[in-house]
Amino acid sequence: MSKNNGRFAEYGGQYVPETLMGELNKLADVYEQAKQDPNFQTELHDLLNNYANRPSLLYYAKRMTEDLGGAQIYFKREDLNHTGAHKINNVIGQALLAKRMGKRRLIAETGAGQHGVATATIAALFGMDCEIFMGKEDTDRQRLNVYRMQLLGAKVHAVTSGSKVLKDAINAALQEFAARPDDTFYVMGSATGPHPYPTIVRDFQSVISQESKAQMQALTGKLPDKIIACVGGGSNAIGSFANYINDPSVELIGVEAAGKGVDTDLTAATIEKGRLGVFHGMKSLFLQNQMGQIKPVYSISAGLDYPGVGPEHAALAAAKRARYVGITDDEAVAAFEYIAKEEGIIAAIESCHAVAYVQKLAPTLSKDQTIICTLSGRGDKDVAAIAKYRGVDLNE
């Protein structure tokens, strides 16, 4: 996609108060320097390989492939990373930028908690202060991750404004960043927000597709036919897509949270139902009411219930380079149970939206076609919520 000062076609940009413009432009300059600095790249790759446990496995799902028929199914196992999700890839990179800028305090937003855990982990490793902003509703349904963050030394703020979910956590984090730019680095968790964050996050997460491309060619001698990943703000998906965007033979499929249904008000299917707008410092697609106000969104997944999407995803959709589909709560929960029983993998409920679409798509393809689906995180954090969804209270 064309990039011009943080633009992806008509999307992206930098819509922030003057107090943040200088800080963001400084970050953009520091990032450009870091990309060219062999010492930065060496430290980044050392931490990715020797701390985060990269490269992650490209796993052939033999039982699912046989059960579903059709395409050969592979999972890119980001759930096997240290801290249990893809988030660590980006957090390591941004924390190194913070260190380069002399910042000693990291702040972050989090929905499902995995980005917060990753940020708290790196803050502990680097000896930095850390504060995490998380919607009150998400702190209630992801109590395990709240405790993990606190165990790592982070202070967790339960945000009680708005709908008390991810968008409100981002609002609070942006306000805190604007109030204390001198010593604070905002570690943005998704491929969203004002320039340069969508580009920085995409680049740090692109290790996913860099690896999967080489791994698939080593295994099969060719590129995959389909890449599938779940999309909230879109960081694991844009990382999964990045190194295939210029390969037209590879179809890119993003899976959004349809909640109770794309055509209901209880949904988070932004690309399917959203309209152009400006929010959280970027121009992109957002779920809005008739007055242009951001609508409340819903998903069983705390990591996907965001009312917008990263600007590069909006541009990929507009250019028809990527296709985006919705999966409901019921379908995602069924996929959560299916992959556990078929492959012995308890995957994050976010990732299981993508798994559910694999279940639909694979049988329609031929046996010589291949799918890579990114498992963005592990599902330990979701077990209690899924049990409750099925009528079982694990705390009884």
Long-range contacts (C-beta under 8 A, 24 or more apart in sequence): 1-245, 1-312, 1-315, 1-316, 1-319, 1-321, 3-199, 5-195, 6-194, 6-195, 6-196, 6-198, 6-199, 7-195, 7-311, 8-198, 8-311, 8-312, 8-314, 8-315, 9-315, 9-318, 9-319, 10-276, 10-283, 10-315, 10-318, 11-282, 11-283, 11-284, 11-285, 11-311, 11-312, 11-314, 11-315, 11-318, 12-195, 12-198, 12-282, 12-283, 12-284, 12-311, 12-312, 12-315, 13-194, 13-195, 13-282, 13-283, 13-311, 14-194, 14-195, 14-281, 14-282, 15-194, 15-278, 15-281, 15-282, 15-283, 16-174, 16-194, 16-281, 17-178, 19-178, 19-181, 20-174, 20-177, 20-178, 20-181, 20-194, 20-281, 23-177, 23-181, 24-194, 24-195, 24-196, 26-101, 27-97, 27-101, 27-196, 27-200, 28-195, 28-196, 30-97, 30-100, 30-101, 31-97, 31-196, 31-199, 31-200, 34-96, 34-97, 34-100, 35-203, 40-96, 40-100, 43-96, 44-92, 44-93, 44-96, 47-92, 47-96, 48-89, 48-92, 48-207, 51-82, 51-92, 51-125, 52-81, 52-82, 52-83, 52-88, 52-89, 52-92, 53-80, 53-81, 53-82, 54-81, 54-89, 54-207, 54-211, 55-211, 55-215, 56-80, 56-81, 56-208, 56-211, 58-211, 58-212, 58-215, 58-216, 58-219, 58-372, 60-219, 61-342, 61-343, 63-342, 63-343, 64-339, 64-342, 64-343, 64-358, 64-362, 65-362, 67-342, 68-358, 68-359, 68-362, 68-363, 69-362, 69-363, 69-367, 70-362, 70-363, 70-364, 70-365, 70-366, 70-367, 70-369, 71-225, 71-226, 71-361, 71-362, 71-365, 71-366, 71-367, 71-369, 71-370, 71-371, 72-367, 72-369, 72-370, 72-371, 73-358, 73-362, 73-370, 73-371, 73-373, 74-216, 74-219, 74-224, 74-370, 74-371, 74-372, 74-373, 75-343, 75-345, 75-372, 75-373, 75-374, 75-375, 76-208, 76-211, 76-212, 76-240, 76-372, 76-373, 76-374, 76-375, 77-375, 78-208, 78-236, 78-374, 78-375, 78-376, 78-377, 79-345, 79-347, 79-348, 79-351, 79-375, 79-376, 79-377, 79-378, 79-379, 80-378, 82-121, 83-114, 83-117, 83-118, 83-121, 84-114, 84-117, 84-377, 84-378, 84-380, 84-381, 85-114, 85-115, 85-117, 85-118, 85-348, 85-376, 85-377, 85-378, 86-205, 86-208, 86-235, 86-236, 86-239, 86-374, 86-376, 86-377, 87-114, 87-115, 87-117, 87-118, 87-119, 87-189, 87-235, 87-377, 88-118, 88-121, 88-122, 89-204, 89-205, 89-207, 89-208, 89-239, 90-118, 90-187, 90-189, 90-200, 90-201, 90-204, 90-205, 90-235, 91-115, 91-118, 91-119, 91-121, 91-122, 91-187, 91-189, 92-122, 92-204, 93-200, 93-203, 93-204, 94-185, 94-187, 94-188, 94-200, 94-204, 95-119, 95-122, 95-123, 95-126, 95-128, 95-185, 95-187, 97-185, 97-200, 98-128, 98-185, 98-187, 99-126, 101-185, 103-128, 103-183, 103-184, 103-185, 104-128, 104-129, 104-183, 105-129, 105-130, 105-131, 105-180, 105-183, 105-184, 105-185, 106-130, 106-131, 106-184, 106-185, 106-187, 107-131, 107-132, 107-133, 107-173, 107-176, 107-177, 107-184, 107-185, 107-186, 107-187, 108-132, 108-133, 108-173, 108-186, 108-187, 108-188, 108-189, 109-133, 109-134, 109-166, 109-169, 109-170, 109-172, 109-173, 109-188, 109-189, 110-134, 110-138, 110-145, 110-166, 110-169, 110-189, 111-135, 111-138, 111-165, 111-166, 111-169, 111-232, 111-302, 111-303, 111-304, 111-305, 111-306, 112-138, 112-142, 112-145, 112-301, 112-302, 112-303, 112-348, 112-350, 112-377, 112-381, 113-138, 113-142, 113-144, 113-145, 113-146, 113-148, 113-149, 113-302, 113-381, 114-145, 114-303, 114-348, 114-377, 114-381, 115-187, 115-189, 115-190, 116-145, 116-149, 116-154, 116-156, 116-189, 117-145, 117-148, 117-149, 117-152, 119-154, 119-187, 119-189, 120-148, 120-149, 120-152, 120-153, 120-154, 121-152, 123-152, 123-153, 123-154, 124-152, 124-153, 130-154, 130-155, 131-155, 131-156, 131-157, 131-176, 132-156, 132-157, 133-157, 133-159, 133-169, 133-170, 133-172, 133-173, 133-176, 134-158, 134-159, 134-169, 135-159, 135-162, 135-163, 135-164, 135-165, 135-166, 135-167, 135-168, 135-169, 136-160, 136-164, 137-163, 137-164, 137-165, 137-302, 138-164, 138-165, 138-166, 138-169, 138-302, 141-302, 141-385, 142-302, 142-381, 144-380, 144-381, 144-384, 145-381, 163-296, 163-297, 165-297, 165-302, 165-305, 166-232, 166-302, 166-303, 166-305, 166-306, 167-280, 167-294, 167-297, 167-306, 167-307, 167-308, 170-280, 171-280, 174-280, 174-281, 189-233, 189-235, 190-232, 190-233, 190-234, 190-235, 190-306, 190-310, 191-233, 191-234, 191-235, 191-238, 191-310, 191-311, 191-312, 191-313, 192-233, 192-234, 192-280, 192-282, 192-284, 192-306, 192-308, 192-309, 192-310, 192-311, 193-280, 193-281, 193-282, 194-280, 194-281, 194-282, 195-282, 197-281, 198-282, 198-310, 198-311, 198-312, 201-235, 201-238, 201-310, 202-235, 202-238, 202-239, 202-242, 202-310, 202-312, 203-242, 204-239, 205-235, 205-236, 205-238, 205-239, 205-240, 205-242, 206-238, 206-239, 206-242, 206-243, 207-239, 208-236, 208-239, 208-240, 208-242, 208-374, 209-239, 209-240, 209-241, 209-242, 209-243, 209-244, 210-242, 210-243, 212-240, 212-243, 212-372, 213-243, 213-244, 216-370, 216-372, 220-370, 222-370, 223-247, 223-249, 223-250, 224-250, 224-370, 224-371, 224-372, 225-249, 225-250, 225-251, 225-365, 225-369, 225-370, 225-371, 226-250, 226-251, 226-253, 226-361, 226-365, 226-369, 226-370, 226-371, 226-372, 227-251, 227-252, 227-253, 227-371, 227-372, 227-373, 227-374, 228-253, 228-254, 228-255, 228-354, 228-357, 228-358, 228-361, 228-371, 228-372, 228-373, 228-374, 229-253, 229-254, 229-255, 229-354, 229-373, 229-374, 229-376, 230-254, 230-255, 230-256, 230-257, 230-304, 230-350, 230-351, 230-353, 230-354, 230-374, 230-376, 231-255, 231-256, 231-271, 231-304, 231-309, 231-313, 231-324, 232-256, 232-257, 232-268, 232-301, 232-303, 232-304, 232-305, 232-306, 232-309, 232-350, 233-306, 233-308, 233-309, 233-310, 234-309, 234-310, 234-312, 234-313, 235-310, 236-374, 236-376, 237-313, 237-374, 238-310, 238-312, 238-313, 239-374, 240-372, 240-374, 241-316, 241-322, 245-316, 245-321, 251-323, 252-316, 252-321, 252-322, 252-323, 253-322, 253-323, 253-324, 253-325, 253-357, 253-361, 254-313, 254-317, 254-322, 254-323, 254-324, 254-325, 255-324, 255-325, 255-326, 255-327, 255-353, 255-354, 255-356, 255-357, 256-304, 256-309, 256-324, 256-325, 256-326, 256-327, 256-353, 257-299, 257-300, 257-301, 257-304, 257-305, 257-326, 257-327, 257-329, 257-332, 257-353, 258-326, 258-327, 258-328, 258-329, 258-331, 259-297, 259-298, 259-299, 259-300, 259-305, 259-328, 259-329, 260-298, 260-328, 260-329, 261-328, 262-326, 265-295, 265-296, 265-298, 266-298, 267-297, 267-298, 267-299, 267-326, 268-297, 268-298, 268-299, 268-304, 268-305, 268-306, 268-307, 269-326, 270-306, 270-307, 270-308, 270-309, 271-309, 271-313, 271-314, 271-317, 271-324, 272-324, 272-325, 272-326, 274-307, 274-308, 274-309, 277-308, 279-307, 279-308, 280-308, 282-308, 282-310, 282-311, 283-311, 284-308, 284-309, 284-310, 284-311, 284-313, 284-314, 285-309, 285-314, 285-317, 299-329, 300-329, 300-332, 300-333, 300-349, 300-385, 300-389, 301-332, 301-348, 301-349, 301-350, 301-353, 303-348, 303-349, 303-350, 303-377, 304-350, 304-353, 325-357, 327-353, 327-354, 327-356, 327-357, 329-389, 331-356, 332-356, 333-386, 333-389, 333-390, 335-359, 336-379, 336-382, 336-386, 337-386, 340-379, 345-375, 346-378, 346-379, 346-380, 346-383, 347-375, 347-377, 347-378, 347-379, 348-375, 348-376, 348-377, 348-378, 348-379, 348-381, 348-382, 349-379, 349-382, 349-385, 349-386, 350-376, 350-377, 351-375, 351-376, 351-377, 351-379, 352-379
